[in-house]
Amino acid sequence: DVEDALVLATKKAEASVVGIESNSKLTKGFGSGVIFKVEELSSSYKYYVLTNFHVISYNDRVNQTINIYLGEYKETISAKCEDYDSKNDSAVLSFTSSRLLPTASFADKKSIPKTCFAFWFE
């Protein structure tokens, strides 16, 4: 049923969720994001995280300090904003880690039939 499917999807994606804290001279922002991409580097991994722009900004400016919190490991890692769209309240952050972390997977919206229930982020 739908509830079971939602619970399963949530559990599957939960491992790729990270905490986010951002700071500027005037404000602090807190929120979460989802790791959606990983690139293997020579001795570490580079991760990309999808989050909301309002979590990392103040007055439409990206905050000076952005940190990713890996709750399972109780570890905080510095991150940077790769891109953002303030109109759609979305941002992509990146960070590096020696840990191999899980990533969420997203379907191509064209491959999902119109009658299917889906979460859609654009």
Biopython code that builds the backbone (N, CA, C, O; Angstrom):
import numpy as np
from Bio.PDB.StructureBuilder import StructureBuilder

atoms = [
    (1, "ASP", "N", (0.821, -1.179, 0.000)),
    (1, "ASP", "CA", (0.000, 0.000, 0.000)),
    (1, "ASP", "C", (0.879, 1.262, 0.000)),
    (1, "ASP", "O", (2.103, 1.169, 0.098)),
    (2, "VAL", "N", (0.261, 2.412, -0.108)),
    (2, "VAL", "CA", (0.994, 3.681, -0.246)),
    (2, "VAL", "C", (1.838, 3.967, 0.994)),
    (2, "VAL", "O", (2.988, 4.391, 0.881)),
    (3, "GLU", "N", (1.270, 3.735, 2.167)),
    (3, "GLU", "CA", (2.022, 4.026, 3.394)),
    (3, "GLU", "C", (3.285, 3.173, 3.489)),
    (3, "GLU", "O", (4.344, 3.675, 3.866)),
    (4, "ASP", "N", (3.182, 1.895, 3.151)),
    (4, "ASP", "CA", (4.357, 1.015, 3.171)),
    (4, "ASP", "C", (5.411, 1.486, 2.172)),
    (4, "ASP", "O", (6.607, 1.459, 2.461)),
    (5, "ALA", "N", (4.964, 1.910, 1.014)),
    (5, "ALA", "CA", (5.893, 2.407, -0.001)),
    (5, "ALA", "C", (6.615, 3.666, 0.475)),
    (5, "ALA", "O", (7.814, 3.821, 0.244)),
    (6, "LEU", "N", (5.885, 4.568, 1.141)),
    (6, "LEU", "CA", (6.499, 5.790, 1.668)),
    (6, "LEU", "C", (7.507, 5.474, 2.767)),
    (6, "LEU", "O", (8.580, 6.075, 2.813)),
    (7, "VAL", "N", (7.176, 4.547, 3.643)),
    (7, "VAL", "CA", (8.096, 4.148, 4.713)),
    (7, "VAL", "C", (9.358, 3.546, 4.114)),
    (7, "VAL", "O", (10.464, 3.868, 4.549)),
    (8, "LEU", "N", (9.209, 2.683, 3.131)),
    (8, "LEU", "CA", (10.355, 2.056, 2.477)),
    (8, "LEU", "C", (11.232, 3.104, 1.782)),
    (8, "LEU", "O", (12.456, 3.063, 1.901)),
    (9, "ALA", "N", (10.622, 4.023, 1.072)),
    (9, "ALA", "CA", (11.380, 5.077, 0.383)),
    (9, "ALA", "C", (12.114, 5.963, 1.378)),
    (9, "ALA", "O", (13.256, 6.356, 1.138)),
    (10, "THR", "N", (11.472, 6.272, 2.476)),
    (10, "THR", "CA", (12.097, 7.110, 3.510)),
    (10, "THR", "C", (13.296, 6.406, 4.122)),
    (10, "THR", "O", (14.353, 7.015, 4.285)),
    (11, "LYS", "N", (13.148, 5.141, 4.460)),
    (11, "LYS", "CA", (14.258, 4.387, 5.043)),
    (11, "LYS", "C", (15.426, 4.284, 4.073)),
    (11, "LYS", "O", (16.586, 4.371, 4.476)),
    (12, "LYS", "N", (15.120, 4.100, 2.806)),
    (12, "LYS", "CA", (16.168, 3.977, 1.798)),
    (12, "LYS", "C", (16.937, 5.289, 1.646)),
    (12, "LYS", "O", (18.160, 5.281, 1.501)),
    (13, "ALA", "N", (16.230, 6.402, 1.677)),
    (13, "ALA", "CA", (16.868, 7.708, 1.483)),
    (13, "ALA", "C", (17.510, 8.241, 2.759)),
    (13, "ALA", "O", (18.406, 9.081, 2.690)),
    (14, "GLU", "N", (17.070, 7.771, 3.914)),
    (14, "GLU", "CA", (17.527, 8.314, 5.196)),
    (14, "GLU", "C", (19.040, 8.286, 5.356)),
    (14, "GLU", "O", (19.610, 9.214, 5.928)),
    (15, "ALA", "N", (19.694, 7.257, 4.870)),
    (15, "ALA", "CA", (21.146, 7.122, 5.030)),
    (15, "ALA", "C", (21.908, 8.217, 4.291)),
    (15, "ALA", "O", (23.060, 8.497, 4.623)),
    (16, "SER", "N", (21.286, 8.836, 3.298)),
    (16, "SER", "CA", (21.966, 9.876, 2.520)),
    (16, "SER", "C", (21.622, 11.293, 3.000)),
    (16, "SER", "O", (22.042, 12.271, 2.381)),
    (17, "VAL", "N", (20.868, 11.408, 4.086)),
    (17, "VAL", "CA", (20.482, 12.717, 4.625)),
    (17, "VAL", "C", (21.574, 13.221, 5.565)),
    (17, "VAL", "O", (22.086, 12.478, 6.402)),
    (18, "VAL", "N", (21.918, 14.502, 5.411)),
    (18, "VAL", "CA", (22.924, 15.134, 6.264)),
    (18, "VAL", "C", (22.334, 16.380, 6.899)),
    (18, "VAL", "O", (21.379, 16.960, 6.382)),
    (19, "GLY", "N", (22.907, 16.789, 8.026)),
    (19, "GLY", "CA", (22.535, 18.043, 8.647)),
    (19, "GLY", "C", (23.372, 19.169, 8.064)),
    (19, "GLY", "O", (24.498, 18.942, 7.622)),
    (20, "ILE", "N", (22.837, 20.367, 8.059)),
    (20, "ILE", "CA", (23.549, 21.528, 7.517)),
    (20, "ILE", "C", (23.420, 22.688, 8.493)),
    (20, "ILE", "O", (22.341, 22.970, 9.013)),
    (21, "GLU", "N", (24.546, 23.352, 8.729)),
    (21, "GLU", "CA", (24.567, 24.572, 9.528)),
    (21, "GLU", "C", (25.337, 25.608, 8.732)),
    (21, "GLU", "O", (26.410, 25.324, 8.200)),
    (22, "SER", "N", (24.786, 26.814, 8.653)),
    (22, "SER", "CA", (25.485, 27.897, 7.963)),
    (22, "SER", "C", (25.500, 29.130, 8.848)),
    (22, "SER", "O", (24.566, 29.369, 9.614)),
    (23, "ASN", "N", (26.561, 29.906, 8.740)),
    (23, "ASN", "CA", (26.734, 31.080, 9.590)),
    (23, "ASN", "C", (27.208, 32.279, 8.778)),
    (23, "ASN", "O", (27.992, 32.151, 7.837)),
    (24, "SER", "N", (26.718, 33.423, 9.164)),
    (24, "SER", "CA", (27.254, 34.697, 8.676)),
    (24, "SER", "C", (27.364, 35.602, 9.896)),
    (24, "SER", "O", (27.063, 35.170, 11.009)),
    (25, "LYS", "N", (27.782, 36.825, 9.714)),
    (25, "LYS", "CA", (27.882, 37.749, 10.849)),
    (25, "LYS", "C", (26.511, 38.057, 11.453)),
    (25, "LYS", "O", (26.412, 38.407, 12.629)),
    (26, "LEU", "N", (25.454, 37.924, 10.647)),
    (26, "LEU", "CA", (24.129, 38.326, 11.094)),
    (26, "LEU", "C", (23.186, 37.190, 11.459)),
    (26, "LEU", "O", (22.189, 37.415, 12.145)),
    (27, "THR", "N", (23.481, 35.986, 11.016)),
    (27, "THR", "CA", (22.494, 34.921, 11.202)),
    (27, "THR", "C", (23.127, 33.539, 11.192)),
    (27, "THR", "O", (24.274, 33.354, 10.784)),
    (28, "LYS", "N", (22.332, 32.567, 11.660)),
    (28, "LYS", "CA", (22.680, 31.147, 11.570)),
    (28, "LYS", "C", (21.529, 30.441, 10.881)),
    (28, "LYS", "O", (20.364, 30.774, 11.095)),
    (29, "GLY", "N", (21.861, 29.476, 10.062)),
    (29, "GLY", "CA", (20.835, 28.677, 9.410)),
    (29, "GLY", "C", (21.051, 27.211, 9.714)),
    (29, "GLY", "O", (22.187, 26.741, 9.776)),
    (30, "PHE", "N", (19.953, 26.484, 9.905)),
    (30, "PHE", "CA", (20.015, 25.050, 10.164)),
    (30, "PHE", "C", (19.022, 24.345, 9.258)),
    (30, "PHE", "O", (17.936, 24.861, 8.994)),
    (31, "GLY", "N", (19.391, 23.180, 8.788)),
    (31, "GLY", "CA", (18.483, 22.415, 7.952)),
    (31, "GLY", "C", (19.076, 21.066, 7.623)),
    (31, "GLY", "O", (19.948, 20.561, 8.331)),
    (32, "SER", "N", (18.595, 20.494, 6.549)),
    (32, "SER", "CA", (19.087, 19.191, 6.117)),
    (32, "SER", "C", (19.251, 19.191, 4.611)),
    (32, "SER", "O", (18.797, 20.100, 3.917)),
    (33, "GLY", "N", (19.899, 18.167, 4.128)),
    (33, "GLY", "CA", (20.096, 18.008, 2.697)),
    (33, "GLY", "C", (20.253, 16.532, 2.378)),
    (33, "GLY", "O", (20.311, 15.693, 3.276)),
    (34, "VAL", "N", (20.321, 16.226, 1.093)),
    (34, "VAL", "CA", (20.440, 14.850, 0.629)),
    (34, "VAL", "C", (21.656, 14.731, -0.275)),
    (34, "VAL", "O", (21.801, 15.478, -1.242)),
    (35, "ILE", "N", (22.530, 13.782, 0.052)),
    (35, "ILE", "CA", (23.675, 13.500, -0.821)),
    (35, "ILE", "C", (23.137, 12.817, -2.070)),
    (35, "ILE", "O", (22.483, 11.779, -1.979)),
    (36, "PHE", "N", (23.412, 13.398, -3.238)),
    (36, "PHE", "CA", (22.868, 12.817, -4.464)),
    (36, "PHE", "C", (23.936, 12.408, -5.473)),
    (36, "PHE", "O", (23.625, 11.772, -6.479)),
    (37, "LYS", "N", (25.196, 12.768, -5.212)),
    (37, "LYS", "CA", (26.246, 12.438, -6.173)),
    (37, "LYS", "C", (27.573, 12.310, -5.434)),
    (37, "LYS", "O", (27.830, 13.030, -4.470)),
    (38, "VAL", "N", (28.409, 11.389, -5.895)),
    (38, "VAL", "CA", (29.744, 11.220, -5.330)),
    (38, "VAL", "C", (30.749, 11.082, -6.474)),
    (38, "VAL", "O", (30.471, 10.446, -7.491)),
    (39, "GLU", "N", (31.917, 11.689, -6.288)),
    (39, "GLU", "CA", (33.027, 11.545, -7.231)),
    (39, "GLU", "C", (34.219, 11.007, -6.450)),
    (39, "GLU", "O", (34.559, 11.522, -5.385)),
    (40, "GLU", "N", (34.846, 9.974, -6.984)),
    (40, "GLU", "CA", (36.012, 9.419, -6.311)),
    (40, "GLU", "C", (37.242, 10.243, -6.666)),
    (40, "GLU", "O", (37.536, 10.456, -7.843)),
    (41, "LEU", "N", (37.957, 10.704, -5.648)),
    (41, "LEU", "CA", (39.206, 11.430, -5.834)),
    (41, "LEU", "C", (40.357, 10.480, -5.506)),
    (41, "LEU", "O", (40.116, 9.311, -5.204)),
    (42, "SER", "N", (41.579, 10.948, -5.559)),
    (42, "SER", "CA", (42.723, 10.050, -5.339)),
    (42, "SER", "C", (42.722, 9.417, -3.941)),
    (42, "SER", "O", (43.004, 8.226, -3.807)),
    (43, "SER", "N", (42.413, 10.189, -2.911)),
    (43, "SER", "CA", (42.437, 9.618, -1.562)),
    (43, "SER", "C", (41.183, 9.953, -0.753)),
    (43, "SER", "O", (41.160, 9.760, 0.462)),
    (44, "SER", "N", (40.156, 10.446, -1.412)),
    (44, "SER", "CA", (38.911, 10.787, -0.716)),
    (44, "SER", "C", (37.766, 10.787, -1.727)),
    (44, "SER", "O", (37.927, 10.369, -2.874)),
    (45, "TYR", "N", (36.616, 11.263, -1.280)),
    (45, "TYR", "CA", (35.429, 11.347, -2.120)),
    (45, "TYR", "C", (34.871, 12.766, -2.054)),
    (45, "TYR", "O", (34.889, 13.406, -1.002)),
    (46, "LYS", "N", (34.380, 13.242, -3.182)),
    (46, "LYS", "CA", (33.705, 14.542, -3.217)),
    (46, "LYS", "C", (32.217, 14.274, -3.359)),
    (46, "LYS", "O", (31.782, 13.546, -4.252)),
    (47, "TYR", "N", (31.438, 14.880, -2.455)),
    (47, "TYR", "CA", (29.999, 14.674, -2.422)),
    (47, "TYR", "C", (29.259, 15.946, -2.791)),
    (47, "TYR", "O", (29.738, 17.055, -2.554)),
    (48, "TYR", "N", (28.075, 15.765, -3.380)),
    (48, "TYR", "CA", (27.192, 16.877, -3.718)),
    (48, "TYR", "C", (25.882, 16.682, -2.963)),
    (48, "TYR", "O", (25.332, 15.582, -2.912)),
    (49, "VAL", "N", (25.396, 17.777, -2.378)),
    (49, "VAL", "CA", (24.221, 17.740, -1.516)),
    (49, "VAL", "C", (23.179, 18.728, -2.034)),
    (49, "VAL", "O", (23.501, 19.873, -2.351)),
    (50, "LEU", "N", (21.943, 18.281, -2.116)),
    (50, "LEU", "CA", (20.818, 19.143, -2.478)),
    (50, "LEU", "C", (20.161, 19.625, -1.189)),
    (50, "LEU", "O", (19.838, 18.823, -0.313)),
    (51, "THR", "N", (19.965, 20.946, -1.076)),
    (51, "THR", "CA", (19.324, 21.523, 0.101)),
    (51, "THR", "C", (18.497, 22.730, -0.324)),
    (51, "THR", "O", (18.407, 23.049, -1.509)),
    (52, "ASN", "N", (17.899, 23.391, 0.651)),
    (52, "ASN", "CA", (17.159, 24.625, 0.377)),
    (52, "ASN", "C", (18.092, 25.827, 0.477)),
    (52, "ASN", "O", (18.973, 25.875, 1.335)),
    (53, "PHE", "N", (17.887, 26.781, -0.401)),
    (53, "PHE", "CA", (18.709, 27.996, -0.405)),
    (53, "PHE", "C", (18.563, 28.764, 0.899)),
    (53, "PHE", "O", (19.542, 29.321, 1.394)),
    (54, "HIS", "N", (17.357, 28.807, 1.468)),
    (54, "HIS", "CA", (17.170, 29.595, 2.691)),
    (54, "HIS", "C", (17.967, 29.042, 3.872)),
    (54, "HIS", "O", (18.207, 29.764, 4.840)),
    (55, "VAL", "N", (18.381, 27.778, 3.812)),
    (55, "VAL", "CA", (19.181, 27.184, 4.881)),
    (55, "VAL", "C", (20.602, 27.770, 4.891)),
    (55, "VAL", "O", (21.216, 27.890, 5.950)),
    (56, "ILE", "N", (21.113, 28.130, 3.725)),
    (56, "ILE", "CA", (22.511, 28.581, 3.623)),
    (56, "ILE", "C", (22.649, 30.059, 3.305)),
    (56, "ILE", "O", (23.742, 30.517, 2.973)),
    (57, "SER", "N", (21.561, 30.815, 3.399)),
    (57, "SER", "CA", (21.626, 32.216, 2.967)),
    (57, "SER", "C", (20.928, 33.148, 3.942)),
    (57, "SER", "O", (20.179, 32.730, 4.825)),
    (58, "TYR", "N", (21.208, 34.433, 3.742)),
    (58, "TYR", "CA", (20.539, 35.499, 4.473)),
    (58, "TYR", "C", (20.458, 36.691, 3.524)),
    (58, "TYR", "O", (21.471, 37.097, 2.954)),
    (59, "ASN", "N", (19.267, 37.252, 3.351)),
    (59, "ASN", "CA", (19.055, 38.375, 2.409)),
    (59, "ASN", "C", (19.590, 38.061, 1.014)),
    (59, "ASN", "O", (20.243, 38.899, 0.391)),
    (60, "ASP", "N", (19.315, 36.861, 0.529)),
    (60, "ASP", "CA", (19.725, 36.402, -0.802)),
    (60, "ASP", "C", (21.235, 36.341, -1.009)),
    (60, "ASP", "O", (21.701, 36.382, -2.148)),
    (61, "ARG", "N", (21.996, 36.246, 0.060)),
    (61, "ARG", "CA", (23.452, 36.066, -0.024)),
    (61, "ARG", "C", (23.832, 34.779, 0.689)),
    (61, "ARG", "O", (23.320, 34.474, 1.766)),
    (62, "VAL", "N", (24.732, 34.036, 0.077)),
    (62, "VAL", "CA", (25.195, 32.783, 0.670)),
    (62, "VAL", "C", (26.010, 33.103, 1.924)),
    (62, "VAL", "O", (26.880, 33.974, 1.901)),
    (63, "ASN", "N", (25.725, 32.402, 3.007)),
    (63, "ASN", "CA", (26.448, 32.605, 4.262)),
    (63, "ASN", "C", (27.922, 32.258, 4.117)),
    (63, "ASN", "O", (28.300, 31.473, 3.247)),
    (64, "GLN", "N", (28.746, 32.842, 4.967)),
    (64, "GLN", "CA", (30.194, 32.697, 4.877)),
    (64, "GLN", "C", (30.683, 31.297, 5.228)),
    (64, "GLN", "O", (31.627, 30.799, 4.615)),
    (65, "THR", "N", (30.056, 30.667, 6.196)),
    (65, "THR", "CA", (30.497, 29.355, 6.655)),
    (65, "THR", "C", (29.353, 28.354, 6.502)),
    (65, "THR", "O", (28.232, 28.602, 6.945)),
    (66, "ILE", "N", (29.653, 27.220, 5.869)),
    (66, "ILE", "CA", (28.659, 26.161, 5.715)),
    (66, "ILE", "C", (29.304, 24.863, 6.179)),
    (66, "ILE", "O", (30.397, 24.512, 5.737)),
    (67, "ASN", "N", (28.624, 24.154, 7.072)),
    (67, "ASN", "CA", (29.120, 22.874, 7.576)),
    (67, "ASN", "C", (28.099, 21.778, 7.351)),
    (67, "ASN", "O", (26.892, 21.996, 7.454)),
    (68, "ILE", "N", (28.606, 20.600, 7.043)),
    (68, "ILE", "CA", (27.802, 19.394, 6.893)),
    (68, "ILE", "C", (27.999, 18.561, 8.144)),
    (68, "ILE", "O", (29.128, 18.369, 8.595)),
    (69, "TYR", "N", (26.907, 18.066, 8.705)),
    (69, "TYR", "CA", (26.992, 17.208, 9.882)),
    (69, "TYR", "C", (26.591, 15.793, 9.494)),
    (69, "TYR", "O", (25.472, 15.546, 9.044)),
    (70, "LEU", "N", (27.533, 14.865, 9.680)),
    (70, "LEU", "CA", (27.266, 13.450, 9.428)),
    (70, "LEU", "C", (26.869, 12.821, 10.757)),
    (70, "LEU", "O", (27.727, 12.385, 11.525)),
    (71, "GLY", "N", (25.581, 12.775, 11.023)),
    (71, "GLY", "CA", (25.062, 12.348, 12.312)),
    (71, "GLY", "C", (25.511, 10.975, 12.746)),
    (71, "GLY", "O", (25.849, 10.776, 13.913)),
    (72, "GLU", "N", (25.522, 10.027, 11.835)),
    (72, "GLU", "CA", (25.906, 8.662, 12.185)),
    (72, "GLU", "C", (27.336, 8.612, 12.732)),
    (72, "GLU", "O", (27.648, 7.797, 13.600)),
    (73, "TYR", "N", (28.197, 9.490, 12.219)),
    (73, "TYR", "CA", (29.608, 9.498, 12.626)),
    (73, "TYR", "C", (29.927, 10.616, 13.616)),
    (73, "TYR", "O", (31.062, 10.728, 14.078)),
    (74, "LYS", "N", (28.929, 11.444, 13.944)),
    (74, "LYS", "CA", (29.127, 12.601, 14.828)),
    (74, "LYS", "C", (30.315, 13.434, 14.352)),
    (74, "LYS", "O", (31.199, 13.788, 15.132)),
    (75, "GLU", "N", (30.312, 13.738, 13.049)),
    (75, "GLU", "CA", (31.421, 14.441, 12.404)),
    (75, "GLU", "C", (30.894, 15.668, 11.662)),
    (75, "GLU", "O", (29.853, 15.601, 11.008)),
    (76, "THR", "N", (31.604, 16.776, 11.763)),
    (76, "THR", "CA", (31.255, 18.000, 11.051)),
    (76, "THR", "C", (32.339, 18.291, 10.023)),
    (76, "THR", "O", (33.531, 18.233, 10.326)),
    (77, "ILE", "N", (31.908, 18.606, 8.793)),
    (77, "ILE", "CA", (32.830, 18.826, 7.674)),
    (77, "ILE", "C", (32.471, 20.147, 7.000)),
    (77, "ILE", "O", (31.294, 20.449, 6.801)),
    (78, "SER", "N", (33.471, 20.918, 6.656)),
    (78, "SER", "CA", (33.264, 22.178, 5.939)),
    (78, "SER", "C", (32.756, 21.909, 4.526)),
    (78, "SER", "O", (33.200, 20.967, 3.868)),
    (79, "ALA", "N", (31.826, 22.739, 4.067)),
    (79, "ALA", "CA", (31.251, 22.581, 2.724)),
    (79, "ALA", "C", (31.268, 23.919, 2.000)),
    (79, "ALA", "O", (31.462, 24.971, 2.608)),
    (80, "LYS", "N", (31.063, 23.858, 0.692)),
    (80, "LYS", "CA", (30.940, 25.097, -0.074)),
    (80, "LYS", "C", (29.722, 25.019, -0.979)),
    (80, "LYS", "O", (29.274, 23.938, -1.361)),
    (81, "CYS", "N", (29.201, 26.187, -1.311)),
    (81, "CYS", "CA", (28.051, 26.263, -2.207)),
    (81, "CYS", "C", (28.547, 26.209, -3.642)),
    (81, "CYS", "O", (29.329, 27.061, -4.063)),
    (82, "GLU", "N", (28.100, 25.219, -4.389)),
    (82, "GLU", "CA", (28.479, 25.078, -5.795)),
    (82, "GLU", "C", (27.564, 25.901, -6.701)),
    (82, "GLU", "O", (28.010, 26.494, -7.684)),
    (83, "ASP", "N", (26.275, 25.926, -6.351)),
    (83, "ASP", "CA", (25.294, 26.642, -7.172)),
    (83, "ASP", "C", (24.016, 26.804, -6.356)),
    (83, "ASP", "O", (23.786, 26.075, -5.392)),
    (84, "TYR", "N", (23.193, 27.762, -6.752)),
    (84, "TYR", "CA", (21.913, 27.946, -6.079)),
    (84, "TYR", "C", (20.929, 28.629, -7.007)),
    (84, "TYR", "O", (21.300, 29.252, -8.002)),
    (85, "ASP", "N", (19.660, 28.491, -6.648)),
    (85, "ASP", "CA", (18.568, 29.149, -7.342)),
    (85, "ASP", "C", (17.650, 29.705, -6.260)),
    (85, "ASP", "O", (16.827, 28.975, -5.706)),
    (86, "SER", "N", (17.786, 30.980, -5.960)),
    (86, "SER", "CA", (17.006, 31.570, -4.873)),
    (86, "SER", "C", (15.520, 31.574, -5.186)),
    (86, "SER", "O", (14.695, 31.463, -4.279)),
    (87, "LYS", "N", (15.168, 31.701, -6.460)),
    (87, "LYS", "CA", (13.752, 31.717, -6.852)),
    (87, "LYS", "C", (13.067, 30.395, -6.505)),
    (87, "LYS", "O", (11.928, 30.388, -6.038)),
    (88, "ASN", "N", (13.759, 29.280, -6.733)),
    (88, "ASN", "CA", (13.195, 27.961, -6.437)),
    (88, "ASN", "C", (13.644, 27.415, -5.084)),
    (88, "ASN", "O", (13.348, 26.270, -4.742)),
    (89, "ASP", "N", (14.363, 28.240, -4.312)),
    (89, "ASP", "CA", (14.815, 27.881, -2.973)),
    (89, "ASP", "C", (15.601, 26.575, -2.965)),
    (89, "ASP", "O", (15.347, 25.699, -2.138)),
    (90, "SER", "N", (16.551, 26.443, -3.881)),
    (90, "SER", "CA", (17.374, 25.234, -3.937)),
    (90, "SER", "C", (18.849, 25.607, -4.019)),
    (90, "SER", "O", (19.212, 26.665, -4.532)),
    (91, "ALA", "N", (19.685, 24.719, -3.503)),
    (91, "ALA", "CA", (21.127, 24.930, -3.540)),
    (91, "ALA", "C", (21.833, 23.584, -3.609)),
    (91, "ALA", "O", (21.327, 22.572, -3.125)),
    (92, "VAL", "N", (23.018, 23.596, -4.223)),
    (92, "VAL", "CA", (23.869, 22.420, -4.274)),
    (92, "VAL", "C", (25.165, 22.758, -3.546)),
    (92, "VAL", "O", (25.848, 23.728, -3.873)),
    (93, "LEU", "N", (25.481, 21.945, -2.563)),
    (93, "LEU", "CA", (26.703, 22.094, -1.787)),
    (93, "LEU", "C", (27.653, 20.962, -2.136)),
    (93, "LEU", "O", (27.237, 19.944, -2.690)),
    (94, "SER", "N", (28.932, 21.139, -1.813)),
    (94, "SER", "CA", (29.886, 20.048, -1.968)),
    (94, "SER", "C", (30.779, 19.977, -0.740)),
    (94, "SER", "O", (31.014, 20.975, -0.060)),
    (95, "PHE", "N", (31.265, 18.785, -0.476)),
    (95, "PHE", "CA", (32.235, 18.562, 0.594)),
    (95, "PHE", "C", (33.032, 17.317, 0.269)),
    (95, "PHE", "O", (32.602, 16.491, -0.537)),
    (96, "THR", "N", (34.189, 17.178, 0.890)),
    (96, "THR", "CA", (35.000, 15.980, 0.691)),
    (96, "THR", "C", (35.117, 15.221, 2.011)),
    (96, "THR", "O", (35.084, 15.800, 3.096)),
    (97, "SER", "N", (35.251, 13.917, 1.875)),
    (97, "SER", "CA", (35.386, 13.044, 3.043)),
    (97, "SER", "C", (36.148, 11.794, 2.626)),
    (97, "SER", "O", (36.086, 11.372, 1.471)),
    (98, "SER", "N", (36.865, 11.208, 3.573)),
    (98, "SER", "CA", (37.540, 9.938, 3.304)),
    (98, "SER", "C", (36.562, 8.767, 3.418)),
    (98, "SER", "O", (36.882, 7.648, 3.019)),
    (99, "ARG", "N", (35.387, 9.023, 3.956)),
    (99, "ARG", "CA", (34.367, 7.983, 4.115)),
    (99, "ARG", "C", (33.581, 7.791, 2.813)),
    (99, "ARG", "O", (33.301, 8.749, 2.094)),
    (100, "LEU", "N", (33.239, 6.552, 2.533)),
    (100, "LEU", "CA", (32.341, 6.269, 1.418)),
    (100, "LEU", "C", (30.924, 6.293, 1.972)),
    (100, "LEU", "O", (30.527, 5.408, 2.731)),
    (101, "LEU", "N", (30.165, 7.316, 1.586)),
    (101, "LEU", "CA", (28.818, 7.545, 2.115)),
    (101, "LEU", "C", (27.760, 7.170, 1.082)),
    (101, "LEU", "O", (28.024, 7.223, -0.119)),
    (102, "PRO", "N", (26.576, 6.795, 1.534)),
    (102, "PRO", "CA", (25.495, 6.460, 0.594)),
    (102, "PRO", "C", (24.936, 7.709, -0.086)),
    (102, "PRO", "O", (24.942, 8.798, 0.487)),
    (103, "THR", "N", (24.463, 7.537, -1.290)),
    (103, "THR", "CA", (23.828, 8.621, -2.035)),
    (103, "THR", "C", (22.391, 8.232, -2.359)),
    (103, "THR", "O", (22.072, 7.053, -2.515)),
    (104, "ALA", "N", (21.536, 9.235, -2.457)),
    (104, "ALA", "CA", (20.152, 9.001, -2.862)),
    (104, "ALA", "C", (20.113, 8.900, -4.380)),
    (104, "ALA", "O", (20.961, 9.464, -5.072)),
    (105, "SER", "N", (19.149, 8.195, -4.877)),
    (105, "SER", "CA", (18.991, 8.118, -6.329)),
    (105, "SER", "C", (17.684, 8.796, -6.723)),
    (105, "SER", "O", (16.688, 8.728, -6.003)),
    (106, "PHE", "N", (17.710, 9.434, -7.854)),
    (106, "PHE", "CA", (16.553, 10.150, -8.367)),
    (106, "PHE", "C", (16.183, 9.563, -9.720)),
    (106, "PHE", "O", (17.054, 9.228, -10.523)),
    (107, "ALA", "N", (14.911, 9.444, -9.959)),
    (107, "ALA", "CA", (14.438, 8.950, -11.251)),
    (107, "ALA", "C", (14.294, 10.118, -12.224)),
    (107, "ALA", "O", (14.079, 11.258, -11.813)),
    (108, "ASP", "N", (14.413, 9.829, -13.472)),
    (108, "ASP", "CA", (14.130, 10.815, -14.514)),
    (108, "ASP", "C", (12.614, 10.982, -14.563)),
    (108, "ASP", "O", (11.888, 9.997, -14.697)),
    (109, "LYS", "N", (12.131, 12.222, -14.457)),
    (109, "LYS", "CA", (10.678, 12.445, -14.402)),
    (109, "LYS", "C", (9.966, 11.912, -15.639)),
    (109, "LYS", "O", (8.773, 11.615, -15.580)),
    (110, "LYS", "N", (10.666, 11.789, -16.744)),
    (110, "LYS", "CA", (10.043, 11.268, -17.971)),
    (110, "LYS", "C", (9.795, 9.762, -17.887)),
    (110, "LYS", "O", (8.982, 9.223, -18.639)),
    (111, "SER", "N", (10.496, 9.077, -16.968)),
    (111, "SER", "CA", (10.338, 7.624, -16.864)),
    (111, "SER", "C", (9.250, 7.210, -15.889)),
    (111, "SER", "O", (8.962, 6.021, -15.756)),
    (112, "ILE", "N", (8.637, 8.177, -15.202)),
    (112, "ILE", "CA", (7.601, 7.858, -14.214)),
    (112, "ILE", "C", (6.221, 8.078, -14.834)),
    (112, "ILE", "O", (5.905, 9.188, -15.263)),
    (113, "PRO", "N", (5.397, 7.029, -14.883)),
    (113, "PRO", "CA", (4.054, 7.200, -15.453)),
    (113, "PRO", "C", (3.249, 8.244, -14.678)),
    (113, "PRO", "O", (3.421, 8.390, -13.468)),
    (114, "LYS", "N", (2.390, 8.950, -15.358)),
    (114, "LYS", "CA", (1.604, 10.019, -14.743)),
    (114, "LYS", "C", (0.704, 9.528, -13.617)),
    (114, "LYS", "O", (0.332, 10.317, -12.748)),
    (115, "THR", "N", (0.352, 8.272, -13.607)),
    (115, "THR", "CA", (-0.538, 7.753, -12.571)),
    (115, "THR", "C", (0.219, 7.304, -11.320)),
    (115, "THR", "O", (-0.414, 6.916, -10.338)),
    (116, "CYS", "N", (1.544, 7.345, -11.326)),
    (116, "CYS", "CA", (2.334, 6.912, -10.178)),
    (116, "CYS", "C", (2.531, 8.054, -9.180)),
    (116, "CYS", "O", (2.648, 9.223, -9.549)),
    (117, "PHE", "N", (2.563, 7.675, -7.919)),
    (117, "PHE", "CA", (2.863, 8.630, -6.858)),
    (117, "PHE", "C", (4.371, 8.799, -6.824)),
    (117, "PHE", "O", (5.109, 7.814, -6.838)),
    (118, "ALA", "N", (4.833, 10.047, -6.781)),
    (118, "ALA", "CA", (6.280, 10.299, -6.763)),
    (118, "ALA", "C", (6.565, 11.618, -6.078)),
    (118, "ALA", "O", (5.717, 12.509, -6.040)),
    (119, "PHE", "N", (7.772, 11.734, -5.534)),
    (119, "PHE", "CA", (8.269, 13.011, -5.058)),
    (119, "PHE", "C", (9.026, 13.634, -6.213)),
    (119, "PHE", "O", (9.814, 12.959, -6.875)),
    (120, "TRP", "N", (8.799, 14.897, -6.461)),
    (120, "TRP", "CA", (9.452, 15.535, -7.599)),
    (120, "TRP", "C", (10.108, 16.824, -7.122)),
    (120, "TRP", "O", (9.454, 17.689, -6.539)),
    (121, "PHE", "N", (11.390, 16.938, -7.372)),
    (121, "PHE", "CA", (12.142, 18.135, -7.039)),
    (121, "PHE", "C", (12.717, 18.686, -8.320)),
    (121, "PHE", "O", (13.281, 17.948, -9.127)),
    (122, "GLU", "N", (12.575, 19.970, -8.506)),
    (122, "GLU", "CA", (13.080, 20.571, -9.733)),
    (122, "GLU", "C", (13.966, 21.744, -9.414)),
    (122, "GLU", "O", (14.491, 22.387, -10.324)),
]
sb = StructureBuilder()
sb.init_structure("model")
sb.init_model(0)
sb.init_chain("A")
sb.init_seg("    ")
for serial, (resi, resn, name, xyz) in enumerate(atoms, 1):
    if name == "N":
        sb.init_residue(resn, " ", resi, " ")
    sb.init_atom(name, np.array(xyz, "f"), 0.0, 1.0, " ", f" {name:<3s}", serial, name[0])
structure = sb.get_structure()
